[in-house]
Each structure stands twice: as structure tokens, then as C-alpha cells.
């Protein structure tokens, strides 16, 4: 299975946790890591390049740190530009039957996302999952690394989730 890991981070240069995770993902032969934060520092997304990457993938993973209960801005821009192009372009079935998943990191404890404040993690991520489901993807359960610190990263579980 060919996996496209689409990554973004608002504060990429200061990242420790996600940089460590991406380093471990580089050990997998079937994973293409595409860092939107470095690929598009000015925010201008190359639609044709992104479509080419998606065409080659069997599975698409969004990986990002959860800030203010959402994705970094460049990832939302990617969704707006790329998913709109797919649905209203020449190949609206491009993502049909591909797998889609979210891997996210959070500085807070799991109980911060259990719903007692009004929304749980699955609810917060539901617009992203629904967009990919609407495009024909098989959406997998999201995976969150809570209290994310370099010293206690569950690297093996992360690598298994990438490949699941």
C-alpha cells in the first residue's frame, strides 16, 4: 500500500514532537512524506503537483498538531483548493476507494478531548473526515497522541497506525 502523509504545522521550525514522528516515518519504504509547511511557505498550493501525489496513493494521512481544535491554515487551504478541484474538475472520482486517516498531536491530556467541554475529538475532526468520505474515501478512526512530548512518543504505535 502506498501511503501519502500530508503534514502541516503552524510553527514547523520550532516543532519537536512532529519532527521526531516524521523522522520515524522516513524508515517506512511505502510512505511519501509531503510537508505542506515547507512545500508552500508562501501559501500558494500547486494543484497539479498535489493531484499527482494523490493519484499515486492508496492511503492518505493528514498529520498535524491540533491547535485551537483544528488544522493549521495551510492544511485547510489545501482542502479548499484540492478537494474543490477534484470534485468539480475532470476526475471527481479520484479519491474513490482510497483510505483516509488523521494522525494528530495534542499538548493536552486525553480528558481535555473527551467531550466534557462540549465536543470530543471525533466531533472536532468530523468536518475533515466527512469531506474525505464525501469524496469517496474509506475513513479510518483518527489517532491522537495526547500530552505529546519527545520523551514519551509512542513511535511504534504511530508507525503501525500509518500502515494500518
C-alpha positions, 0 to 999 in steps of 0.5 A: 500500500502506498501511503501519502502523509500530508503534514502541516504545522503552524510553527514547523521550525520550532516543532519537536514532537512532529519532527521526531514522528516524521523522522520515524516515518522516513524508515517506512519504504511505502510512505511519501512524506509531503510537508505542506509547511515547507512545500508552500511557505508562501501559501500558494498550493500547486494543484497539479503537483498535489493531484499527482501525489494523490493519484499515486496513493492508496492511503492518505494521512493528514498529520498535524498538531491540533491547535485551537481544535483544528488544522493549521491554515495551510492544511485547510487551504489545501482542502479548499483548493484540492478537494474543490478541484477534484470534485468539480474538475475532470476526475471527481472520482479520484479519491474513490476507494482510497483510505483516509486517516488523521494522525494528530498531536495534542499538548493536552491530556486525553480528558481535555478531548473527551467531550466534557467541554462540549465536543470530543475529538471525533466531533472536532475532526468530523468536518475533515473526515466527512469531506474525505468520505464525501469524496469517496474515501474509506475513513479510518478512526483518527489517532491522537497522541495526547500530552505529546512530548519527545520523551514519551512518543509512542513511535511504534504505535504511530508507525503501525497506525500509518500502515494500518 
